[in-house]
């Protein structure tokens, strides 16, 4: 039972990734389409650059949140075990 409880941080990280992959793809698509619709009068290269920048920011945000969760959850588990 203690081995199962020690997997809790890992399960939370997997659930976080699952939620981001399932719901994040819809949110990402919606953001990209709205950017394209809003910036349609501008040159295509500029629209593509803005979409790429927003996509990069969202992906980096996901990585930052994931690493922060990883550090927080596993630090907490290590403190519990000592």
DSSP file (Angstrom, degrees, kcal/mol; ACC not computed):
  #  RESIDUE AA STRUCTURE BP1 BP2  ACC     N-H-->O    O-->H-N    N-H-->O    O-->H-N    TCO  KAPPA ALPHA  PHI   PSI    X-CA   Y-CA   Z-CA
    1    1 A X     >        0   0    0      0, 0.0     4,-2.1     0, 0.0     5,-0.2   0.000 360.0 360.0 360.0 -37.9    0.0    0.0    0.0
    2    2 A X  H  >  +     0   0    0      1,-0.2     4,-1.8     2,-0.2     5,-0.1   0.844 360.0  55.3 -67.4 -31.3    2.8    2.4    0.8
    3    3 A X  H  > S+     0   0    0      2,-0.2     4,-0.5     1,-0.2    -1,-0.2   0.892 107.9  49.4 -66.3 -37.7    4.3    1.8   -2.7
    4    4 A X  H >4 S+     0   0    0      1,-0.2     3,-0.9     2,-0.2    -2,-0.2   0.899 110.5  49.6 -66.7 -40.9    1.0    2.8   -4.2
    5    5 A X  H >< S+     0   0    0     -4,-2.1     3,-1.4     1,-0.2     4,-0.2   0.819 103.6  59.8 -68.5 -30.0    0.8    6.0   -2.1
    6    6 A X  H 3< S+     0   0    0     -4,-1.8     3,-0.4     1,-0.3     4,-0.3   0.669  97.1  62.3 -72.2 -13.6    4.3    6.9   -3.1
    7    7 A X  T <X S+     0   0    0     -3,-0.9     4,-2.4    -4,-0.5     3,-0.3   0.487  73.8 100.3 -84.9  -3.6    3.1    7.0   -6.7
    8    8 A X  H <> S+     0   0    0     -3,-1.4     4,-2.4     1,-0.2     5,-0.2   0.877  79.4  49.5 -54.3 -45.3    0.7    9.8   -6.0
    9    9 A X  H  > S+     0   0    0     -3,-0.4     4,-2.2    -4,-0.2    -1,-0.2   0.911 111.7  50.1 -61.0 -38.8    2.9   12.6   -7.5
   10   10 A X  H  > S+     0   0    0     -4,-0.3     4,-2.2    -3,-0.3    -2,-0.2   0.903 110.3  49.6 -64.6 -40.3    3.5   10.5  -10.6
   11   11 A X  H  X S+     0   0    0     -4,-2.4     4,-2.5     1,-0.2    -1,-0.2   0.899 109.8  51.4 -65.2 -40.7   -0.3   10.0  -11.0
   12   12 A X  H  X S+     0   0    0     -4,-2.4     4,-2.3    -5,-0.2    -1,-0.2   0.894 110.0  49.1 -64.1 -39.3   -1.0   13.7  -10.6
   13   13 A X  H  X S+     0   0    0     -4,-2.2     4,-2.3     2,-0.2    -2,-0.2   0.895 111.2  49.5 -66.6 -39.6    1.6   14.5  -13.2
   14   14 A X  H  X S+     0   0    0     -4,-2.2     4,-2.4     2,-0.2    -2,-0.2   0.911 111.6  48.9 -65.6 -41.7    0.1   12.0  -15.6
   15   15 A X  H  X S+     0   0    0     -4,-2.5     4,-2.6     2,-0.2    -2,-0.2   0.898 109.8  52.2 -64.2 -39.7   -3.4   13.4  -15.0
   16   16 A X  H  X S+     0   0    0     -4,-2.3     4,-2.5     2,-0.2    -2,-0.2   0.935 111.2  46.5 -60.8 -46.1   -2.1   16.9  -15.6
   17   17 A X  H  X S+     0   0    0     -4,-2.3     4,-2.7     1,-0.2    -2,-0.2   0.894 111.2  52.8 -62.6 -39.8   -0.6   15.8  -18.9
   18   18 A X  H  X S+     0   0    0     -4,-2.4     4,-2.6     2,-0.2     5,-0.3   0.931 110.9  46.1 -60.8 -46.8   -3.8   14.0  -19.8
   19   19 A X  H  X>S+     0   0    0     -4,-2.6     4,-2.5     1,-0.2     5,-0.9   0.909 113.8  48.9 -63.7 -42.6   -5.9   17.1  -19.2
   20   20 A X  H  X5S+     0   0    0     -4,-2.5     4,-1.2    -5,-0.2     5,-0.4   0.916 114.0  45.7 -64.9 -42.0   -3.5   19.4  -21.1
   21   21 A X  H  X5S+     0   0    0     -4,-2.7     4,-0.8     3,-0.2    -2,-0.2   0.917 119.7  39.3 -68.8 -42.4   -3.5   17.0  -24.1
   22   22 A X  H  X5S+     0   0    0     -4,-2.6     4,-0.6    -5,-0.2    -2,-0.2   0.972 132.9  21.1 -72.8 -54.9   -7.2   16.5  -24.2
   23   23 A X  H  X5S+     0   0    0     -4,-2.5     4,-2.1    -5,-0.3    -3,-0.2   0.786 117.6  63.4 -88.0 -28.0   -8.5   20.0  -23.4
   24   24 A X  H  X<S+     0   0    0     -4,-1.2     4,-3.2    -5,-0.9     5,-0.2   0.842  96.9  57.9 -66.1 -33.6   -5.4   21.9  -24.3
   25   25 A X  H  X S+     0   0    0     -4,-0.8     4,-2.3    -5,-0.4    -1,-0.2   0.906 108.7  45.9 -64.5 -39.5   -5.6   20.9  -28.0
   26   26 A X  H  X S+     0   0    0     -4,-0.6     4,-2.5     2,-0.2    -2,-0.2   0.925 115.4  46.0 -66.8 -44.2   -9.1   22.4  -28.2
   27   27 A X  H  X S+     0   0    0     -4,-2.1     4,-2.5     2,-0.2    -2,-0.2   0.918 113.2  49.9 -64.4 -43.4   -8.0   25.6  -26.5
   28   28 A X  H  X S+     0   0    0     -4,-3.2     4,-2.4     2,-0.2    -2,-0.2   0.918 111.7  48.2 -61.3 -44.7   -4.9   25.8  -28.6
   29   29 A X  H  X S+     0   0    0     -4,-2.3     4,-2.6    -5,-0.2     5,-0.2   0.923 111.6  50.0 -61.8 -44.9   -6.9   25.4  -31.8
   30   30 A X  H  X S+     0   0    0     -4,-2.5     4,-2.4     1,-0.2    -2,-0.2   0.906 111.4  48.3 -61.6 -43.2   -9.4   28.0  -30.7
   31   31 A X  H  X S+     0   0    0     -4,-2.5     4,-2.2     2,-0.2    -1,-0.2   0.931 112.5  48.4 -63.1 -45.6   -6.7   30.5  -29.9
   32   32 A X  H  X S+     0   0    0     -4,-2.4     4,-2.2     1,-0.2    -2,-0.2   0.901 112.5  47.9 -64.1 -41.5   -4.9   29.9  -33.2
   33   33 A X  H  X S+     0   0    0     -4,-2.6     4,-2.5     1,-0.2    -1,-0.2   0.909 111.8  49.8 -66.3 -41.6   -8.1   30.3  -35.2
   34   34 A X  H  X S+     0   0    0     -4,-2.4     4,-2.4    -5,-0.2    -2,-0.2   0.867 109.6  51.4 -66.6 -35.5   -9.1   33.5  -33.4
   35   35 A X  H  X S+     0   0    0     -4,-2.2     4,-2.6     2,-0.2    -1,-0.2   0.937 111.3  48.1 -62.9 -45.3   -5.7   34.9  -34.0
   36   36 A X  H  < S+     0   0    0     -4,-2.2     4,-0.3     1,-0.2    -2,-0.2   0.905 113.4  46.9 -63.3 -41.5   -6.0   34.1  -37.7
   37   37 A X  H >< S+     0   0    0     -4,-2.5     3,-0.7     1,-0.2     4,-0.2   0.897 114.7  46.8 -67.1 -39.6   -9.5   35.7  -37.9
   38   38 A X  H 3< S+     0   0    0     -4,-2.4     3,-0.4     1,-0.2    -2,-0.2   0.898 119.8  37.8 -69.3 -40.7   -8.4   38.8  -36.0
   39   39 A X  T >< S+     0   0    0     -4,-2.6     3,-1.5    -5,-0.2    -1,-0.2   0.203  79.4 118.1 -98.3  15.9   -5.3   39.4  -38.0
   40   40 A X  T <  S+     0   0    0     -3,-0.7    -1,-0.2    -4,-0.3    -2,-0.1   0.840  71.0  56.6 -54.1 -39.4   -6.6   38.3  -41.4
   41   41 A X  T 3  S+     0   0    0     -3,-0.4    -1,-0.3    -4,-0.2    -2,-0.1   0.756  95.2  82.9 -67.3 -20.2   -6.1   41.8  -43.1
   42   42 A X  S <  S-     0   0    0     -3,-1.5     5,-0.0     1,-0.2    -3,-0.0  -0.320 100.4 -76.2 -78.5 164.6   -2.4   41.7  -42.2
   43   43 A X     >  -     0   0    0      1,-0.1     4,-2.0     4,-0.0     3,-0.4  -0.268  40.4-121.0 -59.9 147.1    0.2   39.9  -44.3
   44   44 A X  H  > S+     0   0    0      1,-0.2     4,-2.8     2,-0.2     5,-0.2   0.839 110.5  58.5 -61.2 -35.1    0.2   36.1  -43.9
   45   45 A X  H  > S+     0   0    0      1,-0.2     4,-2.1     2,-0.2    -1,-0.2   0.900 107.3  47.0 -63.0 -40.5    3.8   36.1  -42.8
   46   46 A X  H  > S+     0   0    0     -3,-0.4     4,-2.5     2,-0.2    -1,-0.2   0.907 111.8  50.4 -67.0 -42.2    3.0   38.3  -39.9
   47   47 A X  H  X S+     0   0    0     -4,-2.0     4,-2.6     1,-0.2    -2,-0.2   0.928 111.6  48.4 -61.2 -44.9    0.0   36.3  -38.9
   48   48 A X  H  X S+     0   0    0     -4,-2.8     4,-2.5     1,-0.2    -1,-0.2   0.886 110.3  51.6 -62.7 -39.2    2.1   33.1  -39.0
   49   49 A X  H  X S+     0   0    0     -4,-2.1     4,-2.4     2,-0.2    -2,-0.2   0.919 111.1  47.1 -63.9 -43.5    4.8   34.7  -36.9
   50   50 A X  H  X S+     0   0    0     -4,-2.5     4,-2.6     2,-0.2     5,-0.2   0.919 113.1  49.1 -64.5 -43.2    2.2   35.8  -34.3
   51   51 A X  H  X S+     0   0    0     -4,-2.6     4,-2.5     1,-0.2    -2,-0.2   0.905 112.0  48.6 -63.4 -40.8    0.6   32.3  -34.3
   52   52 A X  H  X S+     0   0    0     -4,-2.5     4,-2.5     2,-0.2    -1,-0.2   0.904 111.8  49.4 -65.2 -40.9    4.1   30.7  -33.9
   53   53 A X  H  X S+     0   0    0     -4,-2.4     4,-2.3     2,-0.2    -2,-0.2   0.921 112.7  46.6 -64.9 -44.1    5.0   33.1  -31.0
   54   54 A X  H  X S+     0   0    0     -4,-2.6     4,-2.4     2,-0.2    -2,-0.2   0.918 112.9  50.1 -64.7 -42.6    1.7   32.4  -29.2
   55   55 A X  H  X S+     0   0    0     -4,-2.5     4,-2.3    -5,-0.2    -2,-0.2   0.909 110.8  49.4 -61.1 -42.7    2.1   28.7  -29.7
   56   56 A X  H  X S+     0   0    0     -4,-2.5     4,-2.6     2,-0.2    -1,-0.2   0.908 110.5  50.4 -63.0 -42.7    5.6   28.8  -28.4
   57   57 A X  H  X S+     0   0    0     -4,-2.3     4,-2.2     1,-0.2    -2,-0.2   0.913 111.1  48.9 -62.4 -43.0    4.6   30.7  -25.3
   58   58 A X  H  X S+     0   0    0     -4,-2.4     4,-2.1     2,-0.2    -2,-0.2   0.897 112.6  47.3 -65.2 -40.1    1.8   28.3  -24.6
   59   59 A X  H  X S+     0   0    0     -4,-2.3     4,-2.3     2,-0.2    -2,-0.2   0.913 112.5  48.9 -68.3 -41.7    4.1   25.3  -24.9
   60   60 A X  H  X S+     0   0    0     -4,-2.6     4,-2.6     2,-0.2    -2,-0.2   0.860 109.4  53.6 -64.9 -34.5    6.7   26.9  -22.7
   61   61 A X  H  X S+     0   0    0     -4,-2.2     4,-2.7    -5,-0.2     5,-0.2   0.915 107.9  50.4 -63.8 -42.8    4.0   27.7  -20.1
   62   62 A X  H  X S+     0   0    0     -4,-2.1     4,-2.6     2,-0.2    -2,-0.2   0.930 112.2  46.9 -60.1 -45.9    3.0   24.0  -20.1
   63   63 A X  H  X S+     0   0    0     -4,-2.3     4,-2.7     2,-0.2     5,-0.2   0.914 112.4  49.9 -63.7 -42.7    6.6   22.9  -19.6
   64   64 A X  H  X S+     0   0    0     -4,-2.6     4,-2.3     2,-0.2    -2,-0.2   0.932 113.1  45.5 -61.9 -46.3    7.1   25.5  -16.8
   65   65 A X  H  X S+     0   0    0     -4,-2.7     4,-2.6     2,-0.2    -2,-0.2   0.909 113.3  50.9 -64.2 -41.5    4.0   24.5  -15.0
   66   66 A X  H  X S+     0   0    0     -4,-2.6     4,-2.7    -5,-0.2    -2,-0.2   0.928 111.9  46.1 -62.7 -45.8    4.9   20.8  -15.4
   67   67 A X  H  X S+     0   0    0     -4,-2.7     4,-2.6     2,-0.2    -1,-0.2   0.878 112.4  51.0 -65.3 -37.2    8.4   21.3  -14.0
   68   68 A X  H  X S+     0   0    0     -4,-2.3     4,-2.6    -5,-0.2    -2,-0.2   0.920 112.0  46.8 -65.3 -43.2    7.1   23.4  -11.1
   69   69 A X  H  X S+     0   0    0     -4,-2.6     4,-3.1     2,-0.2     5,-0.3   0.926 112.0  51.4 -62.3 -44.2    4.5   20.7  -10.3
   70   70 A X  H  X S+     0   0    0     -4,-2.7     4,-2.3     1,-0.2     5,-0.3   0.940 112.9  44.5 -57.8 -49.5    7.2   18.0  -10.5
   71   71 A X  H  X S+     0   0    0     -4,-2.6     4,-1.9     1,-0.2     5,-0.2   0.927 116.9  45.4 -62.6 -45.6    9.5   19.9   -8.2
   72   72 A X  H  X S+     0   0    0     -4,-2.6     4,-2.0    -5,-0.2    -2,-0.2   0.935 115.6  44.8 -65.6 -47.8    6.8   20.7   -5.7
   73   73 A X  H  X S+     0   0    0     -4,-3.1     4,-2.0     1,-0.2    -2,-0.2   0.926 117.2  42.4 -66.8 -45.6    5.2   17.2   -5.6
   74   74 A X  H  X S+     0   0    0     -4,-2.3     4,-2.2    -5,-0.3    -1,-0.2   0.833 112.3  53.9 -75.1 -29.8    8.4   15.2   -5.3
   75   75 A X  H  X S+     0   0    0     -4,-1.9     4,-2.1    -5,-0.3    -1,-0.2   0.908 109.8  49.3 -64.8 -40.7   10.0   17.6   -2.8
   76   76 A X  H  X S+     0   0    0     -4,-2.0     4,-1.8    -5,-0.2    -2,-0.2   0.904 111.4  48.4 -64.4 -41.6    6.9   17.2   -0.7
   77   77 A X  H  X S+     0   0    0     -4,-2.0     4,-1.8     2,-0.2    -1,-0.2   0.885 110.3  51.3 -67.0 -38.1    7.1   13.4   -0.9
   78   78 A X  H  X S+     0   0    0     -4,-2.2     4,-1.0     1,-0.2    -1,-0.2   0.903 109.5  50.4 -66.2 -39.4   10.8   13.3   -0.1
   79   79 A X  H  < S+     0   0    0     -4,-2.1     3,-0.3     1,-0.2    -1,-0.2   0.866 108.3  53.3 -65.7 -35.6   10.2   15.4    3.0
   80   80 A X  H  < S+     0   0    0     -4,-1.8    -1,-0.2     1,-0.2    -2,-0.2   0.884 108.8  49.6 -64.9 -37.7    7.4   13.1    4.1
   81   81 A X  H  <        0   0    0     -4,-1.8    -1,-0.2     1,-0.2    -2,-0.2   0.666 360.0 360.0 -78.9 -16.5    9.7   10.1    3.8
   82   82 A X     <        0   0    0     -4,-1.0    -1,-0.2    -3,-0.3    -2,-0.2   0.472 360.0 360.0 -96.3 360.0   12.5   11.6    5.9
